Amino acid sequence: MDGFLKNIGEAAVDRRTLLGSIAAVSASVSLAGCAPSLQQTADEVPLASTEEQGTWISCECNNKGCGGGPCVNKVYVVDGVPLRQKTDDTHEDSPEYPQRRGCARGRSMRHNVLGPHRLKYPMKRKGWSPDNPNGEKRGVDEWERISWDEALDYVAEELRKLYENYGPRSMLHAGYGGANESYHLLNALGGFCYIQDTASCGSFALGPLTIGTGFTYNAGSAFGGMTVNDRRDLLNSETIVLYGCNPSWAAAGNPTYWYMQAKNAGAEIIYVGPDYNVTASTLQARWIRVRPGTDCAFLLAVAYVMLTNDDPEANPIIDWDYIDRCTIGFYDGNMPENATIDENFADYVMGKYDGIPKTPEWATEICGTPVEDIEWYANTIRKDRKVSIHFSYAAGRTNDSEDFHQLLMTIGAMGGHYGKSGHSCGLGAYLLMAGNEGPYLINGGGTKADGSPISTFTPNPIDEAIPAHNIWQSVLDGKYHYCGNTASSAGTLDTLVPGEWRDIDIHMVWYDFHGAEKLPDVGTQVEVLRKVDFVVTIDYVFSTAAKYSDIILPVPSKWERYVGASGGDRECFKVPSRVMEPMYETRLDQDIVKDLMTRLGIDPMAYFPCDEKERYFYTLAGATILEPDGVTVSPLVTITKEDAAAWGAEWPEQEGKIGLQELIDKGSYQVELSDDDNYGYIGYAEFREDPENNPRQSESGKQEVYCQVKADKFNAIGFMDRVIKPYPTYYPAHSGYESSFADWETKTKGEYPFQMFTPHYIGRCHNDLTQMKQVREAFISPGFINAQDAEEKGIKDGDTVLFYNDNGKVLRIASVSNCIMPGCVSLPHGGWVDFDEESGIDRGGNENVLIGHSRGTFPLTGYNTTLINFEKYDGEPLAPYHELTVTTPEV
């Protein structure tokens, strides 16, 4: 590893070349699959004769959450036609006042909006009719163009029949997220079956708040995402651990720059994970190798070394003061009153209860981390060193990882890395707040001038929540294991209930925005879609979900609508504009839902207090900014009578920092930091100082290394074949490393000896942007294979490889590398499914074809715990990725 780092060189990467270097450095380590054409960005193309003819307009980046920050992108529009793009140039760039620059995806969106893949008008599958759905033809049938009246009449009548004949438990909503306009419609009709997916969060979806730590999706709460310090304090860290993080791909934009600044300030960077990814290589991090699903074994061995090497006087590794004041259950002297078993974490680590001390020698056989690396890591994250441990959800997206976040918290507490400058431990390298947490300095408005809301939430009248890890098999079987609906309780265990088996009878599937490939067991999903009575999709592109539907309802892209302002990170408020009129015959999803409601006798006004344009105005008019004193909150935008009249809204005059039209034209407002402001943030500072008067959300108010509530809730569900302990332990993951052996004792490998994991990919946003040729040319969506494993199978860079298991078969182009652990395979997440009907092979390479239904302690979708095999493909090889043509069907 050291030799590899020497080869990279010691030169610091400056701000101007950082985004390019992420691609270039990663290509140099055979990990990015990045073509040289990326180096010429869209804003380097000459304007030619259009220089004085058009206008630069701030535009939305993507059509599905990429995880990045408030990247500012602009498009040059002439006579309503977008011709060219650029990124943030609203001010001079500096570390205190950095530009918010877009990545290759955002800067290529013109090709997405204007591409041949756009849905242009409502379509009906030719083989479908109300009397005979011919479901077996879904996915292979031809299409015909129909009018909006026909399409809406068909859908309304199918909804009427469904709810009258079968009731709300027969409707399955399979959209992307919880803010879909269609939720209002389905709930008004009586409700629908919800898919309970832990999605990005994995095992972090339930439990962090219950044990006393934080949860990123609750970013506005003191108990939520504000778990690590802001980016300026990151410069005070001596060591920064990126645990399972790759913000250069998963949060493209500024986050990697925050870490680069810390590195330039002298911080040592450590990366923990199964592959040496783009962020790690860019930051020249030391690599600590850990196999997927074995993180608890690694961390238990780290705890063992810290416990056995600690000497409060001669070698102070553990912060015992923090352990005693701020945690419970670490050792037998600080146990909670509600403990039902006489066991504690420290004694478990030392082997008191199972006879197995959790030594580095014990762990290395499981996690693959060399003993010397475990010992080095444990001695590095000590109490007398300023350490920031930033982790993402990746290691929590594995089966049987329910203890992972509790163990991460415990390791952070042992080092005392909470509530101090230069120290932190939390979800600090994930999504748009990566490397820069704390309360937002600018917040958008959420009400009209009279205080009434600009959007409404419609509760689901029924409580059906089918776990995503079993969703499609459950629909086929007609039954599922219910354990509560966790949609509204992210980060807690509040809504978990004792498990029970329920019958279910699904007759209709409703897709919002290409949801077909985002869940496991795609092959079984296709069976379901060919079995049910009716499938409808709302989308802007001909996605996989659309391909297997009966009726397709086309909507505009985000360039053709008022998407509203948004916070991206704590300093920047992004304000994209509507770039152009809606193209073709597309209609807003809100208008689609309103028309369906009218046809079904439902008053739309009760569900939609504002249209998109009104919401856009109120979000800006009500925006507030925190003043440099860190206390005073003021209006962000100056609003005049003329402004309100121009937008057809009511709002009192007010004085702000920037005029309304100026803000819209500029496309963002960013707080410029200085040494004199009071914007700094240290996560857990109040809790560390006085835990009694600043309690966490746990039952005890402390960080619970022993959490009785956690154990009681999990054990009541009834999914598992084991008993969950109140403190973190190690248990071999279902379909994890140990399962790859036919005989663990003799180390005889099984039929599927390779572990597949599925990182977010810079070349698309989940399964969106697969259709963009310009981005596919830069990022080829390969399958990453260890060089030794590839050599043994006669595979070299660029070969077409068949990845397979009992769940399915997919093809990808090989990218052979020494920067992935032997026995591991990385198939970046996303991509549209393209099944060959004869062979059953997915030539689109979607990784969820290989991830089957499974079981877990709670509804945990273990995307990164899948066993596969692979071989060089002897059939027709895949064409170069950029030659893939994605279009709407001929009608």
NUDREN-654455 format. One record per residue (C-alpha): residue in one letter; x, y, z negated. Coordinates in steps of 0.5 Angstrom, whole numbers, padded with zeros to 4 digits, always signed. Each point is the difference from the previous one (the first is absolute). Layout:
// NUDREN-654455
AXYZ...
This chain:
// NUDREN-654455
M+0000+0000+0000D+0006+0005-0002G+0003-0001+0007F-0007+0001+0003L+0000+0007-0003K+0007+0002+0001N-0002-0002+0008I-0006+0005-0001G+0005+0006-0002E+0000+0005-0006A-0002+0006+0004A-0007+0003-0002V-0006+0001+0004D-0002+0007+0001R-0007+0002+0000R+0000+0002+0008T+0002-0007+0002L-0004-0004-0006L-0006-0003+0004G+0004-0002+0006S+0005-0003-0004I-0005-0004-0004A-0001-0004+0007A+0007+0001+0002V+0003-0003-0006S-0005-0006+0000A+0001-0002+0007S+0007+0000-0002V-0001-0006-0005S-0005-0003+0005L-0006+0001-0005A-0004+0006+0004G-0001-0003+0007C+0000+0007+0002A+0001+0002+0007P+0005+0006+0002S-0006+0004+0003L-0002+0002-0007Q+0006+0005+0000Q-0004+0004+0005T-0006+0003-0004A-0006+0003+0003D+0002+0007-0002E+0006+0000+0004V-0003-0001+0007P+0000+0007+0004L-0007+0004+0000A+0002+0002+0007S-0006+0005+0003T-0005-0001-0006E+0004+0004-0005E-0004+0006+0000Q-0007-0003+0002G-0002-0004-0006T+0000+0000-0008W+0003-0004-0005I-0005-0004-0005S+0001-0003-0006C-0002-0008+0001E-0002-0006-0004C+0006-0005+0000N-0004-0007+0000N-0006-0003+0000K+0001-0005-0006G+0004+0001-0006C+0007-0001+0001G+0003+0002-0007G+0004+0006+0002G+0000+0006-0003P-0003+0007+0003C+0004+0000+0006V-0002+0006+0004N-0001-0001+0008K-0002+0005+0005V-0003-0001+0007Y+0001+0005+0006V-0007+0000+0003V-0001+0004+0007D-0007+0000+0002G-0003-0005-0005V+0006-0005+0003P+0005-0002-0005L+0007+0000+0003R+0005-0001-0005Q+0002+0000-0007K+0005+0002-0005T+0000+0000-0008D+0001+0005-0006D+0004+0006+0002T-0004+0005-0004H+0006+0002-0004E+0007-0001-0001D+0002-0007-0003S+0004-0001-0006P+0000-0004-0006E-0005+0004-0004Y-0005+0002+0005P+0001-0006+0005Q-0004-0001+0007R-0005-0005+0000R+0002-0004+0006G-0004-0005+0004C+0003-0007+0002A+0000-0003+0006R-0008-0003-0001G-0002+0007-0001R+0004+0004+0005S-0003-0005+0005M-0007+0000-0001R-0002+0004+0006H+0001-0007+0004N-0005-0003-0005V-0005+0005+0001L+0000+0000+0007G+0002-0007+0001P-0004-0005+0004H-0002-0004-0006R-0005+0005-0002L-0007-0002+0000K-0004+0004+0004Y-0007-0002-0001P-0005-0005-0003M+0001-0007+0002K-0004-0006-0001R+0003-0007+0001K-0003-0003+0007G-0002-0007-0004W-0003+0003-0006S-0008+0002+0000P-0004+0001-0006D-0003-0007+0001N+0006-0004+0002P+0007+0003-0003N+0004-0006+0003G+0005+0001-0005E+0005-0005+0003K+0001+0005+0005R+0003+0006-0005G+0007+0001+0002V+0000-0002+0007D-0007+0003+0003E+0000+0005+0005W-0003+0007-0002E-0005+0005+0003R-0001+0007-0001I-0006+0003-0004S-0003+0006-0002W+0000+0003-0007D-0008-0001-0001E+0001-0007+0002A+0006-0002-0004L-0003+0004-0006D-0007-0004+0001Y+0003-0006+0000V+0004+0001-0006A-0006+0003-0004E-0004-0006+0002E+0005-0005-0002L+0001+0003-0007R-0008+0000-0001K+0000-0007+0002L+0006-0002-0005Y-0003+0004-0006E-0007-0002+0001N+0002-0008+0001Y+0006-0001-0004G+0001+0006-0004P+0006+0004-0002R+0004-0006-0002S+0001-0002+0007M+0003+0006+0002L+0008+0000+0000H+0004+0007+0001A+0007-0001+0002G+0002+0007+0001Y+0007+0003-0001G-0002+0004-0007G-0005+0002-0005A-0002+0007+0003N-0003-0002+0007E-0006+0003+0002S-0004-0006+0001Y+0000-0002-0008H-0005+0005+0000L-0005-0003+0005L+0001-0007-0003N-0001+0002-0007A-0006+0003+0002L-0003-0006+0003G+0002-0004-0006G+0007-0001-0001F+0005-0005+0003C+0006-0005-0002Y+0006+0004-0001I+0007-0003+0001Q+0004+0000-0006D+0007+0001+0003T+0006+0002-0005A+0003+0002+0007S+0006+0004-0001C+0000+0000-0007G+0001-0007-0001S+0000-0002-0007F+0000+0007-0002A-0007+0001+0002L-0002-0003-0007G+0004+0001-0007P+0005+0006+0000L-0004+0005-0004T-0003-0006-0004I+0007-0001-0002G+0002+0007-0001T+0004+0002+0006G-0003+0004+0007F-0003-0002+0006T+0002+0004+0006Y-0007+0001+0003N-0003+0004-0006A+0005+0005+0002G-0004+0006-0003S+0000-0004-0007A+0005+0001-0006F-0001-0008+0000G+0000-0001+0008G+0006+0001+0005M+0004+0005-0004T+0005-0005-0003V+0007+0003+0003N+0003+0007+0000D+0000+0005+0006R+0005+0000+0005R+0004+0005-0003D+0001-0004-0006L+0002-0006+0004L+0006+0004+0001N+0002-0001-0007S+0000-0007+0000E+0007-0004+0000T-0003-0007+0003I-0007+0000+0004V-0003-0007+0001L-0004-0001+0006Y-0004-0007-0001G-0003-0003+0006C-0001+0007+0003N+0001+0003+0007P-0003+0007+0000S+0004+0001+0007W-0005-0005+0003A-0006+0000-0005A+0000+0008-0002A+0004+0003+0006G+0001+0007+0000N+0003+0003-0006P+0001-0005-0005T+0006-0003+0002Y+0003+0007+0000W-0001+0001-0007Y+0004-0006-0002M+0005+0002+0005Q+0001+0007-0004A+0001-0004-0006K+0005-0005+0003N+0004+0006+0002A-0001+0003-0007G+0004-0006-0002A-0005-0005-0002E+0001-0008+0001I-0005-0003+0004I-0002-0007-0001Y-0005-0004+0005V-0004-0006-0003G-0003-0005+0005P+0000-0006+0005D+0003+0005+0006Y+0005+0005+0000N-0005+0005+0003V+0000+0007+0004T+0000+0004-0006A+0005-0004-0004S+0005+0000+0006T-0001+0008+0001L+0001+0001-0007Q+0006-0005+0000A-0003-0003-0006R+0003-0006-0004W-0005-0006+0002I-0003-0005-0006R-0003-0006+0004V-0006-0003-0003R-0004-0005+0004P-0008+0002+0001G-0004-0002-0006T+0006-0001-0005D+0000+0007-0003C-0002-0002-0007A+0006-0005+0000F+0005+0005+0002L-0003+0005-0005L+0000-0005-0006A+0007-0002+0001V+0001+0008+0000A-0003+0000-0006Y+0004-0006-0003V+0006+0004+0002M-0002+0006-0003L-0002-0003-0007T+0006-0004+0000N+0005+0005+0002D-0003+0006-0004D+0004+0003-0006P-0003+0006-0003E+0007+0003-0002A+0005-0003+0005N-0004-0002+0006P-0007+0004+0000I-0004-0003+0005I-0007+0000-0003D-0004+0006-0003W-0003-0003-0006D-0002+0007-0002Y-0005+0000+0006I-0002-0008-0001D-0002+0001-0007R-0004+0007+0001C-0003-0001+0007T-0001-0007+0001I-0003-0006-0004G+0001-0008+0001F+0007+0001+0002Y+0003-0004-0006D-0003-0003-0006G+0001+0006-0004N-0005+0004+0004M-0006-0004+0002P-0007+0002+0001E-0005-0001-0005N-0005-0003+0005A+0005-0006+0002T-0003-0007+0000I+0007-0003+0001D+0006+0000-0004E+0005+0001+0006N+0004+0006+0003F+0003+0002+0006A+0008+0000-0003D-0001-0007-0003Y-0003-0002+0007V+0006+0003+0003M+0005-0004-0004G-0004-0007+0001K-0003+0000-0007Y-0007-0003+0003D+0002-0004+0006G+0007-0002-0002I+0002+0004+0007P+0005+0006-0002K-0001+0005+0006T+0007+0000+0002P+0003+0003+0007E+0002-0007+0001W-0007-0003-0001A-0003+0006+0004T+0005+0000+0006E-0003-0007+0002I-0007+0003+0001C+0001+0007+0002G+0007-0001+0004T+0003+0006-0003P+0008-0001-0002V+0001-0001-0007E+0005+0006+0000D-0005+0004+0003I-0005-0001-0005E+0005+0002-0005W+0002+0006+0003Y-0007+0002+0001A-0002-0001-0007N+0006+0004-0003T-0001+0006+0005I-0007+0001-0002R+0002+0002-0007K-0002+0005-0005D+0006+0004+0000R-0001+0001+0008K-0005+0005+0004V-0004-0006+0004S-0006+0001+0004I-0003-0006+0002H-0005+0001+0006F-0004-0006+0002S-0005-0001+0005Y-0006-0005+0001A+0004-0005+0004A+0002-0005-0005G-0007+0001-0003R-0003-0003+0007T+0002-0007-0002N-0004-0006-0003D+0000+0000-0008S+0003+0006-0001E-0004+0003-0005D+0005+0001-0005F+0005+0003+0005H-0002+0008-0002Q+0000-0002-0008L+0007-0003+0001L+0002+0006+0004M-0003+0005-0006T+0004-0004-0005I+0007+0000+0004G-0001+0008+0000A-0002+0000-0007M+0006-0004-0002G+0004+0005+0003G-0004+0006-0003H-0001+0003+0007Y-0006+0003-0001G-0002+0008-0001K+0007+0002+0000S+0004+0004+0006G+0004-0004+0004H-0004-0006-0002S-0006-0003+0003C-0004-0007+0001G-0006+0000+0004L-0003-0001+0007G+0004+0006+0003A+0002-0002+0007Y-0007-0002+0003L-0004+0004+0004L+0000+0008+0001M+0002+0001-0007A+0006-0004+0001G+0006+0003-0004N-0004+0006-0002E-0005-0001-0005G-0004+0005-0005P-0007+0004+0001Y-0001+0003+0006L+0002+0007+0001I-0006+0001+0005N-0007-0003+0000G-0005+0000+0005G-0007+0002-0002G-0006-0005-0001T-0006+0004-0001K-0004+0006+0004A+0000+0007-0003D-0006-0002-0004G+0003-0006-0003S-0003-0005+0003P+0004-0006+0003I+0002+0000+0008S+0000-0008+0000T-0004-0005-0004F+0001-0007-0003T-0005-0005+0001P+0001-0006-0005N-0002-0007+0003P-0006-0003-0003I+0003-0007+0000D+0006-0002-0003E+0002-0005+0005A+0008+0000+0000I+0003-0006+0004P+0008+0000-0001A+0004+0001+0006H+0005-0006-0001N-0006-0004+0001I-0005+0004+0004W-0001-0004+0007Q+0001-0007-0003S-0006+0003-0005V-0004+0002+0005L+0001-0007+0004D-0002-0004-0006G-0006+0005-0003K+0003+0001-0007Y+0005+0004-0003H+0003+0001-0007Y-0002+0007-0003C+0004+0003-0006G-0003+0007+0001N+0001+0006+0005T+0006+0004-0002A-0001+0005+0006S-0001+0006-0005S+0005-0003-0006A+0007+0000+0004G+0005-0001-0005T-0004-0002-0006L-0003-0007-0002D-0007+0003-0002T-0004-0003+0006L+0003-0007-0001V-0006-0005-0002P+0001-0007-0001G+0000-0004+0006E-0006-0003+0003W-0002-0004+0007R-0005+0004+0004D-0003-0002+0007I+0000+0004+0006D-0003+0001+0006I+0003+0005+0005H-0004+0001+0007M+0003+0007+0002V+0007+0003+0000W+0001+0007+0000Y+0007+0003+0002D+0003+0007-0001F+0006+0002+0003H+0004-0006+0002G+0000-0005-0006A+0000-0006+0003E+0008-0002-0001K+0001+0003-0006L-0003-0006-0004P+0003-0007-0001D-0002-0006+0004V-0002+0003+0007G-0001-0006+0003T-0006-0002-0005Q-0002+0007+0001V-0001-0001+0007E-0004-0006-0001V-0005+0004-0005L+0000+0005+0006R-0003-0005+0004K-0005-0003-0005V-0003+0006-0002D-0006+0003+0003F+0002+0007+0002V+0007+0004-0001V+0001+0008+0001T+0006+0004+0001I+0001+0008-0001D+0007+0002+0003Y+0004+0004+0004V+0004-0005+0004F-0002-0007+0002S+0003-0004-0006T+0000-0007-0002A-0007+0001-0004A-0003+0003+0006K+0002-0006+0005Y-0004-0004-0005S-0006+0004+0000D-0007+0000+0003I-0001+0008+0000I+0006+0005+0000L-0001+0007-0002P+0005+0005+0002V+0002+0006-0004P+0005+0006+0001S+0008+0000-0002K+0002+0004-0006W+0002+0005+0005E-0007+0001+0002R-0003+0001-0006Y+0000+0004-0007V+0004-0004-0004G+0001+0005-0006A+0006+0002-0004S+0004-0005-0004G+0006+0000-0005G+0005-0004+0002D+0005+0001-0006R+0000+0004-0006E+0003+0006+0004C-0003+0000+0007F-0008+0001+0002K-0001-0002+0007V-0005+0003+0004P-0001-0003+0007S-0005+0003+0005R-0005-0003+0005V+0005+0000+0006M-0006-0001+0006E-0007-0002+0001P-0002-0007-0001M+0002-0004+0007Y-0004-0005+0004E-0007-0002-0004T+0003-0001-0007R-0004+0003-0006L+0002+0001-0007D-0002-0006-0004Q-0004+0005-0005D-0004+0001+0006I-0001-0007+0002V-0002-0002-0007K-0005+0006-0001D-0003-0002+0007L-0001-0007-0003M-0003+0002-0006T-0005+0004+0003R-0002-0006+0004L+0000-0004-0006G-0005+0005-0004I+0006+0003-0004D+0001+0007-0001P+0007+0002+0001M+0000+0006-0003A+0000-0004-0007Y+0007-0003+0002F+0004+0006+0004P+0000+0007-0004C+0005+0002+0006D+0002-0001+0007E+0007-0001+0001K+0001+0007+0002E-0003+0003-0006R+0004-0005-0005Y+0006+0003+0004F-0001+0007-0002Y-0002-0002-0007T+0006-0004-0001L+0004+0006+0002A-0004+0006-0004G+0000-0004-0006A+0008-0002+0000T+0004+0002-0006I+0007+0001-0002L+0004+0000-0006E+0004+0006-0002P+0007-0001-0001D-0001+0001-0008G-0003-0007+0001V-0007+0002-0004T-0003+0005+0005V-0005-0003+0005S-0001+0005+0006P-0004+0000+0007L+0004-0002+0005V-0003+0003+0006T-0003+0007+0001I-0007+0000+0002T-0004+0006+0003K-0007+0001+0002E+0002-0001+0007D+0003-0007-0001A-0006-0003-0003A-0005+0003+0005A+0005-0003+0006W+0000-0007-0003G-0008+0001-0002A+0001-0001-0007E-0001+0003-0007W+0006+0002-0004P+0002+0006-0004E+0005+0005+0002Q+0007-0002-0004E+0007+0002+0000G+0005-0006+0001K+0007-0001+0003I-0001+0000+0007G-0006+0001+0005L-0004-0005+0002Q+0001+0001+0008E+0008+0000-0002L+0000-0006-0004I-0004-0004+0006D+0005+0003+0005K+0006-0002-0004G-0003-0007-0002S+0003+0000-0007Y+0001+0003-0006Q+0006-0002-0004V+0003+0003-0007E+0007+0002+0000L+0004-0003-0006S+0005+0004-0004D+0004+0000-0007D-0005+0005-0003D-0007-0004+0001N-0003-0005-0005Y-0002-0005+0005G+0005-0005-0002Y-0003-0007-0002I+0002-0005-0005G-0004-0007+0000Y-0002-0002-0007A+0003+0006-0003E-0005+0001-0005F-0001-0007-0002R+0007-0001-0001E+0000+0006-0005D-0006-0002-0004P-0003-0007+0002E-0006+0001-0005N-0003+0006+0002N+0002-0001+0007P-0003-0007+0001R+0000-0004+0006Q-0006-0003+0003S+0001-0007-0003E-0004-0003-0006S+0006+0002-0005G+0002+0006+0004K+0007-0002+0001Q+0003-0004+0005E-0002-0007-0001V+0006-0005+0001Y-0005-0005-0003C-0007+0002+0002Q-0006-0005-0003V-0005+0004+0005K+0004-0002+0006A+0000-0007-0002D-0007-0001-0002K-0003+0003+0006F+0005-0004+0005N-0002-0006-0003A-0007+0001+0000I+0000+0000+0007G+0001-0007+0002F+0004+0000+0006M+0006-0002-0003D+0003-0007-0001R+0004+0003-0006V-0001+0004-0006I+0003+0007+0000K+0004+0003-0006P-0001+0007-0003Y+0007+0001+0002P+0004-0001+0006T+0002-0007+0002Y+0003-0003+0006Y-0005-0005+0004P+0002-0003+0007A-0004+0004+0005H-0005-0004+0005S+0003-0001+0007G+0006+0003-0003Y+0007-0002+0000E-0001-0006-0005S-0005-0002+0005S+0004+0000+0006F+0003-0007-0003A-0003-0007+0001D+0004-0002-0006W+0003+0006-0005E+0004-0004-0004T+0004-0003+0006K-0001+0006+0004T-0003-0003+0006K-0003+0005+0005G-0007-0001+0002E-0004+0001+0006Y+0000+0008+0000P+0007+0002-0004F+0000+0007+0002Q-0003+0006-0004M-0003+0005+0004F-0002+0007-0002T-0003+0006+0003P+0003+0007-0001H-0004+0006+0003Y+0003+0002+0007I+0002+0007+0002G-0002-0002+0007R-0008+0000-0002C-0004+0002-0006H-0003-0007-0002N-0003-0002+0006D-0001+0006+0004L+0004+0003+0005T+0002-0006+0002Q-0003+0002+0007M+0005+0006+0001K+0005-0002+0005Q+0005+0006-0002V+0001-0003-0007R+0000-0007+0002E+0006+0002+0005A+0004+0002-0007F-0003-0005-0005I+0000-0007+0003S-0004-0003-0005P+0005-0006-0001G+0000-0006-0005F+0007+0001-0004I+0003-0007-0001N+0007-0001-0004A+0006-0001+0004Q+0001-0007-0003D-0007-0002+0001A+0000+0002+0007E+0006-0003+0002E-0002-0007-0003K-0006+0000+0005G+0004+0003+0006I-0004+0007+0000K+0004+0006+0002D-0003+0007+0000G-0005+0002+0005D-0003-0008+0000T-0007-0001+0000V-0001-0004-0007L-0006-0004-0002F-0002+0001-0007Y-0005-0005-0003N-0003-0003-0006D-0007-0004-0001N-0004+0007+0000G+0003+0002+0007K+0005+0002+0005V+0003+0006+0003L+0005+0003+0004R+0005+0005-0001I+0007+0002+0003A+0006-0002-0004S+0004+0005-0004V+0006-0004-0003S+0003+0004-0006N+0005-0002-0006C-0004+0006-0004I-0006-0005-0002M+0001-0006-0005P+0001-0007+0003G-0007-0004+0000C-0004+0007+0001V-0004+0003+0006S-0002+0007+0001L-0006+0001+0004P-0002+0007+0000H-0007+0001-0002G-0005+0002+0005G-0001-0001+0008W-0007-0002+0004V-0002-0007+0000D+0001-0003+0007F-0002-0008+0000D+0001-0004+0005E-0006-0004+0000E+0003-0007+0003S+0006+0000-0005G-0003+0004-0006I+0007+0004+0000D-0001+0007-0001R+0005+0004+0005G-0002+0006-0004G+0005-0002-0006N-0005+0002-0005E+0003-0003-0007N-0007-0001-0003V-0001-0006+0005L+0005-0003-0005I-0003+0002-0006G-0005-0005-0002H-0005+0000-0006S+0002-0001-0007R-0001+0000-0007G+0002+0005-0006T-0001+0002-0007F-0004+0006+0003P-0002+0002+0007L+0007+0001+0002T+0002+0000+0007G+0007-0003+0000Y+0002+0003+0007N+0008-0001-0002T-0001-0007-0002T-0001-0005+0006L+0004-0006+0002I+0002-0001+0008N+0004-0003+0005F+0003+0002+0006E+0003-0002+0007K+0003+0003+0006Y-0007+0000+0005D+0001-0004+0006G-0006+0003+0004E-0001+0006+0003P+0004+0006-0003L-0003+0006-0003A+0001+0006+0005P+0004+0006-0003Y-0005+0003-0006H+0000+0007+0004E-0003-0004+0006L-0006-0002-0004T-0006+0004+0003V-0006+0001-0004T-0006+0003+0003T-0008+0000-0001P-0003-0006+0004E-0003+0001+0007V-0007+0001+0001
